[in-house]
Amino acid sequence: MTSQTFGKPDIAHANPLARTMLKKLDYDQLTNCMRCGFCLPACPTFRETGVEPESPRGRIALMKAVVDGVMEPDQAFEDQMNHCLGCRACEPVCPADVKYGQLIEQTRDAIEDHARHGAVVSGTRKLFFRGVFPHQNRMKLLGKSLRLYQKSGLQKIARGTGVMKLFPAHMREMEQILPEAASKGVIERIGERYPAKGERIATVALFRGCIMDVLFADTNVNTVKLLSEAGFDVVIPKTQGCCGALHAHSGEMDQARELARVNVKAFKDAGVDYIVSNAGGCGALLVEYDHLLHEDAAWADDAAWFARRVVDISTILVDKGRVPAFAEAMAEAQGAVPAAAAETGASVTITYQDSCHLRNVMKGSAAPRKLMKSVEGAHFCEMRESDRCCGSAGIYNVTQPEMAGQLLEHKMEHANATEAQYMLTSNPGCLLQMKLGIDKHGRGGDMKAMHIVDYLYERIAQPTGEA
């Protein structure tokens, strides 16, 4: 039997990991779970395996068993926690409003405090989580190095000589679909301020991200110009940094909080009306900075100010902006036009893969669809289970390639059924995963994956005379 103190179990002499979990987990959230099972059909890993511990309900039961002192947390327990995608599809369907995303992050944080990684894993985590992602100058150096690798012929040599075969198959696949890295980020290309076209509606700030500004710098630039077209003055605070999402998902919560403080100060100093994200994974953590820093008295109020202003690019365009006219050029259609599109007079069919965090955390599923349906000459075809995780989930497709591969294969079955020429999404990780899916399971090259911002901006770029 375990004694109770203020509703929490007393396990002072229990397993060290159990003690840490008890300290870090929100015990009220653990007890809020009613075991009703509504989360089961929403959970991708449960759907794949049919095993109870692979569900949110099952994982919460395991967490509670550990902190109650009923179960010893072993390697199998840790593996089960790490097997969760963190897509948070369980939260919108939960009648008790259990904050599962917070519980899984708190559990991983506790696990990481006691983890015994090998030298390679420890060194890699330290290099990227502490040595690269938090530092914009180092991210730029990484971008320049990657660009040199891609442009100098080293990439062709590595592939031609078989060097890439030294890496696991899933790493080789991801290398194949990496976009061209940028040597210059959005600020270096267009400056820290960009004026609105026409009468100004509001002043917004772009959250440029870390990886986003290296591998998807064009998307950042197009985001700024699209906002300008819609009537917003755009500010890009130079002192902003990594959002901390990858850190939070990987059990590095202290580092995530430190990054949050940097960003809160940068954007508070900018004094903007809104903070715009074009990456669902980043936005989902940004909008929860208030929770991340709620126990920090010195930062709690400013973090709440920050979180209230975070909005996805599609949402602010639809809700606040002057939405430009978008038109699909007739000559751009790739392959035969599906019958459903031809009946409407459209020249091309587009479909959409939801970013899990944009849909489930930021509640931003409607705005992208409204924008896509407004494109003249394009037929929007809703993909079956577009709200189901594609398997990217931050770095999940790297750490859990088998499950990620299964999810991607199912996703492409539904994507191919739309007969779309364009697969659009609102998150860089999803975009890379869908590029991989098209490469592995596509219909022979007649589908292209794009960020929704790039797709939309290209369809207004020519009339405005912008390059």
Secondary structure, 3 states (H helix, E strand, C coil): CCCEECCEECCCCCCHHHHHHHHHCCHHHHHHCCCCCCCHHHCHHHHHHCCHHHCHHHHHHHHHHHHCCCCCCCHHHHHHHHCCCCCCCHHHHCCCCCCHHHHHHHHHHHHHHHCCCCHHHHHHHHHHHHHHCCCHHHHHHHHHHHHHHHHCCHHHHHHHCCHHHHCCHHHHHHHHHCCCCCCCCHHHHHCCEECCCCCCCEEEEEECCCCHHHHCHHHHHHHHHHHHHCCEEEECCCCCCCCCHHHHHCCCHHHHHHHHHHHHHHHHHHCCCEEEECCHHHHHHHCCHHHHCCCCCCCHHHHHHHHHHEEEHHHHHHHHCCCCCCECCHHHCCCCCCHHHHHCCCCEEEEEECCHHHHHCCCCCHHHHHHHHCCECEEECCCCCCCCCCCCCCCHHHHCHHHHHHHHHHHHHHHHHCCCCEEEECCHHHHHHHHHHHHHHCCCCCCEEEEHHHHHHHHHHHHHCCC
